[in-house]
Amino acid sequence: MRSALAIARVRFVLPDGVPPGRLPALPAASRLEVGTTRTAGAVTIHTHALQPTLTVLLSWAAERGVDLHGLDARSASLEEAFLSIAADEAPMEVSA
C-alpha cells in the first residue's frame, strides 16, 4: 500500500528562466507544488522514495548547470507519517 508510506519532501527555488515544467520525471513523486506569484520558482516535491528522487533531480540539475537555491530534503516527521496513514483509512461499510 504505497500511499500509506511516509511522504518525504524536497523543497527548492528554481532560478529565473527555468520553469518547473522542465523538471524531469521523478520516481515515486506523489505530488508537485509550484510557488505562487509571491514565491515564484518555489517547488515542493512530495515523494515516497527520497533518495531516488533526489538522485534524479540532482543529476538533472548538474547536467544543465541549474542551481537549486535553498535545497532542503526531509523525511516525513512522525506526525506526517501518522497523518498519511490515517488519511488512507476509510470507514468500513457494513452490509445489513
C-alpha positions, 0 to 999 in steps of 0.5 A, a space after each residue: 500500500 504505497 500511499 500509506 508510506 511516509 511522504 518525504 519532501 524536497 523543497 527548492 527555488 528554481 532560478 529565473 528562466 527555468 520553469 518547473 515544467 522542465 523538471 524531469 520525471 521523478 520516481 515515486 513523486 506523489 505530488 508537485 507544488 509550484 510557488 505562487 506569484 509571491 514565491 515564484 520558482 518555489 517547488 515542493 516535491 512530495 515523494 515516497 522514495 527520497 533518495 531516488 528522487 533526489 538522485 534524479 533531480 540532482 543529476 538533472 540539475 548538474 547536467 544543465 548547470 541549474 542551481 537549486 537555491 535553498 535545497 532542503 530534503 526531509 523525511 516525513 516527521 512522525 506526525 506526517 507519517 501518522 497523518 498519511 496513514 490515517 488519511 488512507 483509512 476509510 470507514 468500513 461499510 457494513 452490509 445489513 
